[in-house]
Amino acid sequence: TENISTSSCVSFFVSPSLILQVQLFAMSLAQTFSAFDAVPRASRSNRTQEEQLFVDMDMQSTVFPLPKGINHNEMLKYSLSEDRSESLMKFLHGTTTLGFLFDGGVIIAVDSRASMGSFVGSQTVQKAIEITPYLLGTMAGGAADCQFWERHLGKLCRLHELRNKERISVAAASKLLANILHGYRGMGLVMGTMVAGWDTTGPNLYYVDSEGLRLKNHLFSVGSGSPYAYGVLDQGYRKDLTAEEAADLGRRAIYHATFRDAYSGGRVSVYHVTADGWRMVSRDDVKDLHERYQGEKVVPRQ
């Protein structure tokens, strides 16, 4: 038997356009990982997993391309300065939002009016921003600022869940938002938001504003109508409220704020956050609430 060994030579033709595409893809990968290589390995090893998460996510945060030759910080400080008799940009805004902890979870209540100076811009603004199925944010200040950055926060929370196979804590989510806003101080952002949710430690409530301030408490109210809402909350708040009583307290507080504050109004939306996530309890027009609550008032005898 004769063994015959054959060798075949196969030639491939690679088009120049394909080579160019591969080169461009390799360059993009190199640029992506260069930011991570810029962090010294020694400093990475000294960080905890949570600290490294903040650094990695901060590197991926949104960066806006700005035209060269303009000092944007000085321009915005000059335009928004409160020391000037007539500022070039008058940022007039108003709203009423609140949140509080109780034995059954977290209650978030908001109105829906957007003001444009002395005019009503909209009566149907969604001021409770659904970050994740277990996290809720609120809107007070600039509508575009709150919507954009809290939706960006939702993306970061989802990336954390995919990387670590677990939900992000309320504390970490609020810290991410505070770090982002602190980096944009003095650039015209106007935000006063709450981050509420349920994690392994239970229900939590944080306040974060555009200056990077981050506070934890059991009760907050934010907006031009917050003094009126605080009056109702101080009178009726208890830790052992039932879910129905807590929802009614938040609804009643927002209604009274809309009755006295011209910059608040529209509809009152109430959300309840539990271990199973958040759900909307009710959404009522302030006109219907006015008819309901005005009938409960006791007329003093003359």
C-alpha positions as CSV (number, residue, x, y, z in Angstrom):
1,T,0.0,0.0,0.0
2,E,1.3,3.3,-1.0
3,N,0.8,6.2,1.4
4,I,0.3,9.4,-0.4
5,S,0.5,12.6,1.7
6,T,-0.8,15.7,0.0
7,S,-0.6,19.2,1.2
8,S,-3.0,21.8,0.0
9,C,-2.3,25.5,0.0
10,V,-5.3,27.8,0.5
11,S,-4.9,31.5,-0.2
12,F,-7.3,34.1,1.2
13,F,-7.9,37.5,-0.3
14,V,-8.5,40.2,2.3
15,S,-9.9,43.5,0.9
16,P,-8.2,46.8,2.0
17,S,-11.6,48.1,3.3
18,L,-11.8,45.1,5.8
19,I,-8.2,45.8,7.0
20,L,-9.1,49.4,7.5
21,Q,-12.2,48.5,9.6
22,V,-10.1,46.1,11.8
23,Q,-7.6,48.9,12.3
24,L,-10.2,51.4,13.3
25,F,-11.8,48.9,15.7
26,A,-8.5,48.2,17.3
27,M,-7.8,51.9,17.7
28,S,-11.2,52.4,19.4
29,L,-10.5,49.6,21.8
30,A,-7.1,51.1,22.7
31,Q,-8.8,54.5,23.4
32,T,-11.4,52.8,25.6
33,F,-9.0,51.0,27.8
34,S,-6.4,53.8,28.0
35,A,-8.5,55.6,30.6
36,F,-8.4,52.5,32.9
37,D,-4.6,52.1,32.3
38,A,-4.1,55.7,33.4
39,V,-5.1,54.7,36.9
40,P,-2.0,53.3,38.7
41,R,-2.3,49.6,39.6
42,A,-1.0,50.3,43.1
43,S,-3.8,52.7,43.8
44,R,-6.4,50.2,42.4
45,S,-5.2,47.5,44.8
46,N,-5.7,49.8,47.8
47,R,-9.3,50.6,46.9
48,T,-12.3,48.7,48.0
49,Q,-14.7,47.2,45.5
50,E,-17.2,50.0,46.1
51,E,-14.6,52.7,45.7
52,Q,-13.3,51.2,42.5
53,L,-16.9,51.0,41.2
54,F,-17.2,54.8,41.6
55,V,-13.9,55.4,39.8
56,D,-14.8,53.2,36.9
57,M,-18.2,54.7,36.5
58,D,-16.9,58.2,36.8
59,M,-14.6,57.5,33.9
60,Q,-17.6,56.5,31.8
61,S,-19.7,59.5,32.8
62,T,-21.1,61.8,30.2
63,V,-18.7,64.5,29.0
64,F,-20.2,67.3,26.8
65,P,-18.0,68.7,24.0
66,L,-17.6,72.4,24.5
67,P,-16.3,75.0,22.0
68,K,-12.8,76.2,22.6
69,G,-11.9,79.8,23.5
70,I,-14.8,80.4,25.9
71,N,-14.5,80.2,29.7
72,H,-17.9,78.6,30.3
73,N,-17.6,78.8,34.1
74,E,-17.1,82.5,34.2
75,M,-19.8,83.1,31.6
76,L,-22.4,81.1,33.6
77,K,-21.4,82.8,36.9
78,Y,-21.8,86.2,35.2
79,S,-25.1,85.3,33.6
80,L,-26.6,83.6,36.7
81,S,-25.1,85.9,39.4
82,E,-27.5,86.9,42.1
83,D,-25.4,89.9,43.0
84,R,-26.3,91.7,39.8
85,S,-29.4,93.9,39.8
86,E,-30.5,92.3,36.6
87,S,-29.2,88.9,35.8
88,L,-28.9,88.0,32.2
89,M,-30.6,84.6,32.9
90,K,-33.4,84.5,35.5
91,F,-34.0,80.9,36.4
92,L,-37.5,81.0,37.9
93,H,-38.9,77.7,39.0
94,G,-41.3,76.1,41.5
95,T,-42.6,72.7,42.5
96,T,-43.5,70.6,45.6
97,T,-42.1,67.2,46.2
98,L,-41.9,65.1,49.4
99,G,-40.8,61.8,50.7
100,F,-40.8,60.1,54.1
101,L,-40.0,56.7,55.7
102,F,-42.5,54.7,57.7
103,D,-42.8,51.2,58.9
104,G,-44.3,50.1,55.6
105,G,-41.5,51.5,53.3
106,V,-41.2,54.9,51.6
107,I,-43.9,57.3,50.4
108,I,-43.1,59.7,47.5
109,A,-45.6,62.4,46.5
110,V,-45.2,65.0,43.8
111,D,-47.2,67.6,41.9
112,S,-47.0,68.0,38.1
113,R,-46.9,71.7,37.3
114,A,-44.0,73.1,35.3
115,S,-43.6,76.9,35.4
116,M,-42.0,79.2,32.9
117,G,-41.4,82.4,34.9
118,S,-44.8,83.7,35.7
119,F,-46.5,81.4,33.2
120,V,-47.6,77.7,33.5
121,G,-45.6,75.6,31.1
122,S,-47.3,72.3,31.7
123,Q,-49.7,70.6,34.1
124,T,-48.7,67.0,33.4
125,V,-45.0,66.8,34.1
126,Q,-43.8,63.4,35.5
127,K,-41.8,64.6,38.6
128,A,-41.3,61.1,40.0
129,I,-38.5,59.7,37.8
130,E,-38.4,55.9,37.7
131,I,-34.6,55.1,38.0
132,T,-34.9,51.4,38.4
133,P,-37.8,49.1,39.5
134,Y,-36.5,49.6,43.1
135,L,-35.3,53.2,42.9
136,L,-37.3,56.4,42.5
137,G,-36.1,59.9,42.0
138,T,-37.9,63.2,42.3
139,M,-37.7,66.4,40.2
140,A,-37.3,69.9,41.6
141,G,-35.4,72.7,39.8
142,G,-34.7,72.4,36.1
143,A,-36.8,69.8,34.5
144,A,-34.2,69.0,31.8
145,D,-31.4,68.7,34.4
146,C,-33.3,66.3,36.6
147,Q,-34.6,64.2,33.8
148,F,-31.3,63.8,32.0
149,W,-29.1,63.1,35.0
150,E,-31.5,60.8,36.8
151,R,-31.9,58.7,33.7
152,H,-28.2,58.7,33.3
153,L,-28.1,57.4,36.9
154,G,-30.5,54.7,35.9
155,K,-28.0,53.5,33.2
156,L,-25.2,53.4,35.8
157,C,-27.3,51.4,38.2
158,R,-28.1,48.9,35.4
159,L,-24.4,48.6,34.6
160,H,-23.7,47.9,38.2
161,E,-26.3,45.2,38.3
162,L,-24.9,43.5,35.2
163,R,-21.3,43.6,36.5
164,N,-21.8,42.6,40.1
165,K,-25.0,40.4,39.7
166,E,-26.7,42.3,42.4
167,R,-28.8,45.5,42.8
168,I,-27.0,48.7,43.7
169,S,-27.8,50.1,47.1
170,V,-29.7,53.3,47.6
171,A,-26.6,54.9,49.3
172,A,-24.3,54.0,46.4
173,A,-26.8,55.3,43.8
174,S,-27.3,58.6,45.6
175,K,-23.5,58.9,46.0
176,L,-23.0,58.4,42.3
177,L,-25.5,61.2,41.5
178,A,-23.9,63.5,44.1
179,N,-20.4,62.9,42.6
180,I,-21.6,63.7,39.1
181,L,-23.4,66.9,40.1
182,H,-20.4,68.0,42.2
183,G,-18.3,67.8,39.0
184,Y,-20.7,70.3,37.3
185,R,-20.8,72.9,40.1
186,G,-21.0,76.4,38.8
187,M,-22.1,75.3,35.3
188,G,-25.8,76.3,35.6
189,L,-27.3,73.0,36.9
190,V,-30.4,73.6,39.1
191,M,-31.5,70.4,40.9
192,G,-32.9,69.4,44.2
193,T,-33.8,65.8,44.0
194,M,-34.6,62.9,46.3
195,V,-33.4,59.3,45.8
196,A,-35.7,56.7,47.5
197,G,-35.5,52.9,47.4
198,W,-35.3,49.6,49.1
199,D,-32.1,47.5,49.4
200,T,-30.6,44.9,51.7
201,T,-30.6,47.4,54.6
202,G,-34.3,48.3,54.1
203,P,-36.0,51.5,53.0
204,N,-33.7,54.5,52.5
205,L,-34.2,58.1,51.5
206,Y,-31.5,60.6,50.4
207,Y,-31.5,64.2,49.2
208,V,-29.1,65.3,46.5
209,D,-28.8,68.8,45.0
210,S,-26.8,70.4,42.2
211,E,-24.1,71.6,44.6
212,G,-23.2,68.0,45.3
213,L,-24.8,68.0,48.8
214,R,-26.1,64.6,49.9
215,L,-28.2,64.1,53.0
216,K,-29.9,61.1,54.6
217,N,-33.1,61.6,56.6
218,H,-36.5,60.1,57.3
219,L,-38.4,63.0,55.8
220,F,-37.8,65.6,53.1
221,S,-39.8,68.1,51.2
222,V,-38.3,70.1,48.3
223,G,-39.5,73.0,46.2
224,S,-41.2,76.3,46.5
225,G,-44.3,74.8,48.2
226,S,-42.2,72.8,50.7
227,P,-42.9,75.1,53.7
228,Y,-46.7,74.4,53.3
229,A,-46.0,70.7,52.9
230,Y,-43.8,70.6,56.0
231,G,-46.7,72.1,58.0
232,V,-49.0,69.2,57.1
233,L,-46.3,66.6,57.6
234,D,-45.2,67.9,61.0
235,Q,-48.8,67.6,62.1
236,G,-49.7,64.1,60.8
237,Y,-46.4,62.2,60.5
238,R,-45.9,59.0,62.6
239,K,-43.5,56.1,62.1
240,D,-46.3,53.6,62.6
241,L,-48.6,54.8,59.9
242,T,-50.4,52.3,57.8
243,A,-49.9,52.3,54.1
244,E,-53.2,53.9,53.5
245,E,-52.6,56.6,56.1
246,A,-49.1,57.3,54.8
247,A,-50.4,57.7,51.2
248,D,-53.2,60.0,52.3
249,L,-50.7,62.1,54.4
250,G,-48.4,62.6,51.4
251,R,-51.4,63.3,49.1
252,R,-52.9,65.8,51.6
253,A,-49.5,67.6,52.1
254,I,-49.0,68.1,48.3
255,Y,-52.6,69.3,47.9
256,H,-52.2,72.0,50.6
257,A,-48.9,73.1,49.0
258,T,-50.6,73.5,45.6
259,F,-53.4,75.5,47.2
260,R,-51.1,78.1,48.7
261,D,-48.1,78.0,46.2
262,A,-48.9,79.4,42.7
263,Y,-45.9,77.5,41.2
264,S,-47.3,74.1,42.3
265,G,-50.4,72.4,40.9
266,G,-51.7,70.0,38.3
267,R,-52.0,66.5,39.6
268,V,-50.8,64.8,42.8
269,S,-49.0,61.5,42.3
270,V,-48.3,59.2,45.2
271,Y,-45.8,56.3,45.1
272,H,-45.2,53.5,47.6
273,V,-41.7,51.8,47.7
274,T,-41.6,48.4,49.4
275,A,-39.2,45.4,49.3
276,D,-41.0,44.3,46.0
277,G,-40.2,47.7,44.3
278,W,-42.2,50.8,43.8
279,R,-45.8,51.2,42.7
280,M,-48.1,54.1,42.0
281,V,-50.8,54.4,44.6
282,S,-52.9,57.2,43.1
283,R,-52.9,60.2,40.7
284,D,-55.5,62.8,41.4
285,D,-56.3,66.2,40.0
286,V,-55.9,69.0,42.6
287,K,-59.4,70.2,41.7
288,D,-60.9,66.9,42.8
289,L,-58.7,66.9,46.0
290,H,-59.9,70.5,46.7
291,E,-63.5,69.4,46.7
292,R,-62.7,66.4,48.9
293,Y,-60.6,68.2,51.5
294,Q,-62.5,71.5,51.7
295,G,-65.6,69.5,52.8
296,E,-63.7,68.2,55.8
297,K,-63.0,71.7,57.1
298,V,-64.8,72.7,60.3
299,V,-66.4,76.1,60.1
300,P,-65.9,77.9,63.4
301,R,-69.0,79.3,65.1
302,Q,-69.5,83.0,65.3
